[in-house]
Amino acid sequence: MHATSALRAAAATALVAPLLAACAGTPDYPVVATAAAAEVPDASLAMRSVEVTIGSTGDEDVVLTGGTVFTPYFDRLDAVGLHVTVPAGGEVTIRLPLGLATCPAGEGESSAQLVLEAGGEELLQTVLLRDRQLARLNEATCALRLDDEDL
């Protein structure tokens, strides 16, 4: 997916989610923190995934039911199913898969699109990712790919 498409999707989500939050019975938006670090531990390198710590901003537990990563560094994959409870005011770390490295990398911000259940409602929320580690992983992966092509 091109960075422009990912940015449009993130912008559309940012516009729609607050409108959904205005519905009666829907929890206050945002339900989870709007930014998170994208961590790439050694085990994640082999699994081509990223760990994202999600923090709850409300007074109720939130259930994460799905998620995907939009980034200029890796191809986007379909959302994966999750069933992870974020306790009220707490944090959990989830692992989201990454597609193939985009070589050369595109431009734009990285984000996680999350499907949440909160207050009896299903919501979609964008969480911007601090993606320095994704950029490094992309650079290393692309360098390896170029080395393989020389063989």
C-alpha positions as CSV (number, residue, x, y, z in Angstrom):
1,M,0.0,0.0,0.0
2,H,1.3,3.4,-0.9
3,A,2.0,5.9,1.9
4,T,-0.6,8.2,0.5
5,S,-3.3,5.5,0.8
6,A,-2.3,4.7,4.3
7,L,-2.4,8.4,5.3
8,R,-5.9,8.7,3.7
9,A,-7.1,5.6,5.6
10,A,-5.6,7.0,8.9
11,A,-7.2,10.4,8.2
12,A,-10.6,8.9,7.4
13,T,-10.4,6.9,10.6
14,A,-9.5,10.0,12.6
15,L,-12.5,11.8,11.2
16,V,-15.0,8.9,11.6
17,A,-14.0,7.6,15.0
18,P,-14.9,10.8,16.9
19,L,-18.3,10.9,15.2
20,L,-18.9,7.3,16.3
21,A,-17.9,8.3,19.8
22,A,-20.7,10.9,19.8
23,C,-23.3,8.0,19.7
24,A,-25.1,7.4,22.9
25,G,-23.5,4.8,25.1
26,T,-20.1,5.0,23.3
27,P,-17.1,5.6,25.6
28,D,-15.2,8.8,25.3
29,Y,-12.7,9.0,22.5
30,P,-9.8,8.2,22.4
31,V,-10.3,4.8,24.1
32,V,-6.6,4.0,24.0
33,A,-3.6,6.2,23.9
34,T,-3.1,7.8,20.5
35,A,0.6,7.1,20.2
36,A,2.9,4.2,21.0
37,A,6.4,3.0,20.4
38,A,6.9,0.3,17.7
39,E,9.4,-2.1,19.3
40,V,11.3,-4.7,17.3
41,P,12.9,-7.2,19.8
42,D,15.3,-9.9,18.4
43,A,12.5,-12.5,18.3
44,S,10.4,-10.1,16.3
45,L,13.0,-9.9,13.6
46,A,12.7,-13.6,12.7
47,M,8.9,-13.4,13.0
48,R,8.7,-10.1,11.0
49,S,6.5,-8.5,13.5
50,V,6.3,-5.5,15.7
51,E,5.4,-5.1,19.4
52,V,3.1,-2.2,20.3
53,T,2.3,-1.3,23.9
54,I,-1.3,-0.1,24.0
55,G,-2.4,2.0,27.0
56,S,-6.0,2.5,28.1
57,T,-7.2,6.0,28.7
58,G,-10.6,5.2,30.3
59,D,-12.2,3.9,33.4
60,E,-13.3,0.6,31.8
61,D,-11.5,-2.4,30.4
62,V,-11.0,-2.4,26.6
63,V,-10.8,-5.5,24.5
64,L,-8.6,-5.4,21.4
65,T,-10.2,-7.7,18.8
66,G,-8.1,-6.9,15.7
67,G,-5.3,-4.9,14.3
68,T,-2.9,-4.1,11.4
69,V,0.1,-1.9,10.8
70,F,0.2,0.8,8.1
71,T,3.8,1.9,7.5
72,P,5.9,3.1,4.6
73,Y,8.6,0.5,5.5
74,F,6.6,-2.7,5.0
75,D,3.8,-4.0,2.9
76,R,0.4,-4.0,4.7
77,L,-1.1,-7.2,5.7
78,D,-4.8,-8.0,6.5
79,A,-5.8,-7.3,10.0
80,V,-5.1,-10.1,12.5
81,G,-7.6,-11.2,15.1
82,L,-6.8,-10.5,18.7
83,H,-8.6,-11.1,22.0
84,V,-6.6,-9.1,24.5
85,T,-8.0,-7.1,27.4
86,V,-6.4,-3.8,28.3
87,P,-7.3,-3.1,31.9
88,A,-8.8,0.3,32.8
89,G,-5.8,2.7,33.1
90,G,-3.4,-0.2,32.2
91,E,-1.2,-1.3,29.3
92,V,-0.7,-4.4,27.3
93,T,1.8,-5.3,24.6
94,I,0.5,-6.8,21.4
95,R,2.4,-8.2,18.4
96,L,1.3,-7.3,14.9
97,P,2.8,-8.9,11.8
98,L,4.7,-6.9,9.1
99,G,4.6,-7.6,5.4
100,L,7.6,-7.7,3.1
101,A,10.1,-4.9,3.4
102,T,9.4,-2.0,1.0
103,C,12.7,-1.3,-0.8
104,P,13.3,1.6,-1.0
105,A,11.0,2.7,1.8
106,G,8.2,5.1,1.1
107,E,7.3,8.3,3.0
108,G,4.9,9.0,5.8
109,E,4.0,8.0,9.3
110,S,3.4,4.6,10.7
111,S,0.3,3.7,12.5
112,A,-1.6,0.7,14.0
113,Q,-5.3,0.4,13.1
114,L,-7.0,-1.3,16.0
115,V,-10.5,-2.7,16.4
116,L,-11.7,-2.3,20.0
117,E,-14.7,-3.3,22.1
118,A,-15.4,-0.7,24.8
119,G,-18.6,0.1,26.6
120,G,-20.5,-2.5,24.6
121,E,-19.5,-0.8,21.2
122,E,-17.1,-1.8,18.5
123,L,-14.7,1.0,17.6
124,L,-11.9,1.6,15.2
125,Q,-9.0,3.7,16.4
126,T,-5.7,4.7,14.9
127,V,-2.6,4.7,17.1
128,L,0.4,6.6,15.6
129,L,3.7,4.6,16.0
130,R,7.0,6.0,16.9
131,D,8.7,4.0,14.1
132,R,12.5,4.5,14.4
133,Q,13.0,0.8,14.9
134,L,10.8,0.0,11.9
135,A,13.0,2.2,9.8
136,R,16.1,0.4,11.1
137,L,14.6,-3.0,10.5
138,N,13.6,-1.9,6.9
139,E,17.1,-0.7,6.2
140,A,18.7,-3.9,7.5
141,T,16.2,-6.1,5.6
142,C,16.7,-4.2,2.3
143,A,20.5,-4.4,2.7
144,L,20.2,-8.2,3.2
145,R,18.0,-8.4,0.1
146,L,20.5,-6.5,-2.0
147,D,23.3,-8.8,-0.7
148,D,21.3,-11.9,-1.7
149,E,20.8,-10.5,-5.2
150,D,24.7,-10.3,-5.6
151,L,25.0,-14.1,-5.1
